[in-house]
């Protein structure tokens, strides 16, 4: 079975969109309901864990928009 793997730029765009959408969702939800700081932290941690799992499973392969250059070994 072939595993789904996204390239670096696609992963970066999806991660950025995911972060913006989840932050919007959290702010919208917290303004409408009476949530405390603990609930906000738990919700944020859950969203981060989802990203972490996708990166660990190599579905998302971020290259951080090329900000960090990979180290190459000299022969």
Beta strands, then each sheet from edge to edge (+ up, - down):
end
